Amino acid sequence: MKLIFATNNQNKVAEIKAALTNGLEIITLTEAGINIDIPEPHETLEENAREKATVIHNITAQNCFSEDTGLEVEALAGAPGVLSARYAGDDADNKKNIVLLLSNMHNIENRNAQFKTVISLFLDNKEYQFTGICKGKIINKEIGEMGFGYDAIFVPNGDVKTFAEMSMDEKNKYSHRKKALLQLINFLNQYNGKS
């Protein structure tokens, strides 16, 4: 089965492709000849994931999926959440976002946080959603050179290394994105069996 992945984020493409275990073929927007920035105007990950998948489905009329991911920090009432990529403003990058988050976490003892990924799948003109969560802690400085986003300050429960210190295989043992993707794959396997 072929699915268009509605993202321009090559890190996410690499992570999804590394997590695949079956015959699913992922087509990137670039490979599909689509060069647009898809807005994320909503207040929830679920709505933003749906928005991105809907835009690409309307353009291509093909089966596709998108995902939206946020870091939710308990002591910050779930922030940065849906604004994770733009936490430090519209011109933010990973570094600015991390600096602001660590500043906002200064002297806060509760370091509990979770990454949450929502995948929105359009298949045969119907939408389905899948959610993956990875719980962990925010540390007080950046450690590691790999990964992206907030990986350098996030340690998943059950480990001592940040995501940015892990190989892709190590990260996928915990990854919120992998958990959501496995739900998607299991659904597709059952769906194929029914059709």
Buried (B, 14 or more C-beta within 10 A) or exposed (E): EEBBBBBBBEEBBEBBBBBBEEEBEBBBBEEBEBEEEBEBEBEEBBBBBBBBBBBBBEBBEEBBBBBBBBBBBBBBEBBBBBBBBBBBEEEBEBEBBBBBBBEBBEEEEEBEBBBBBBBBBBBEEEBBBBBBEBBBBBBEEBBBEBBBBBBBBBBBEEBEEBBBBBEBEBBBEBBBBBBBBBBBBEBBEEBEEEE
